[in-house]
Amino acid sequence: MRLRLIKTYVTKHYGQELAINREVSLSRQKRKESNLWQRRFWEHLIRDEGDFALHCDYIHYNPVRHGLCTNPQDWQFSSIHRFIAQGIYPQNWGRDGSPEIPQGIGDE
């Protein structure tokens, strides 16, 4: 209930400012939905260091995959900048093509 109230308030007061500048699918149009909120979410328990690394790769490359930027480093809201500064990722990570992300990562 609390999240529904928060989403309703944000949508009514800031929806136009926050909406992603992309076409709304026919499915969403039928339900009178915008592109601001995801319909549902999935949870995933991180199993080990390798699983954590794969999910970080997925998260950091996602803005590129969805056409929001050309390189992961171009997405100003990403934690990739911190990962690069800490030496976790090399400076050019993801610029030469998408990282290998196994099937199922991000589909939870």
N, C-alpha and C positions, 0 to 999 in steps of 0.2 A: 504494500500500500504506500509506504514511504517513497519508494523509488518511482512509483506511478505519479505521485504528487509532484516530485521533483521534475520528472520528465515533462509533465503537463505545464508546469510553471515556466521551465526553460523554453519549451516549444512556443508557448504563447507570447513570451516577452522577448526572446532572443532568436527564435527560429529562423527568421530571414537572414540575420547576421551570421549565424553559424552554419546554415545549410551548405552542403557541398554543392558546388556549381557543376552538377552533372544531371543528366536526364533521369527522371523518375520512371521506373519500370511500369509496365502495364499492370502487373500484379499489385504493386503499391498504389497505383492510381485507382484501381477498383476498390481498394480498402481505404481510400482517402488518406494514405500515408505519405509522408515526405521521405527524404533521404537522410534525415538527421539522426534517427535512431535505428539500431539494428533490431530486427524482430525478436530475436531470442539470443541467448548466449550459451556457450558450452564451457564446462570446466574441465580441467585436466590436472591431475596430480603429477608434478614433475618427479620422475623416477630416479634420476641420477644426474651427474654433471653433463654427460653427453646429451641427454634429453633437454636439459636446461640450455645448452649451447645451440641445439637445433631450433628450439623455440625462440631464442634471441635472434638467430639468423632470420627466421620467418618474420618476426616482428619488425626487424630493421629493414628488411627488403620489401615489406608489404606496400609502402607508399609508391615504390617504383612499379611494382606488379600491378597496381591499380591506376597507374598513369598520373599520379599526383606530382611526380618529379622524375627527373632523369637518373639521378644517382641518389643512393641512400643519404649521403652527406648533405644533399640539397634540402632535405626535409627538416626544417628548423625545430620542430617539436620532438624530434627523435632523441632517444638516449644514446644513439650511435656516437654522438660527439663526445660523450663522457667515456664510452668504451674505447674510442680511439685515443683520447687523452691519457687514459690509464694503461694503454698498451695492450688491451685485450684484442682489439682488431687492428690490422694495419691501416695506414692512412688511406689507401685506395680500395678498401674493402667494398665489394659489390659494384665497382665501376666497370669492370671488364666482363660483366655478365652476371646472371643470377647465380646465387650460391646453390649448391645441391641440397635441396630440402626434400626428404623422403615423403612419399605418399602418406597422407593422414595427418601430418603435422599442420596444425591450424584448422583442422576440420572437426576438432573435438566438440 
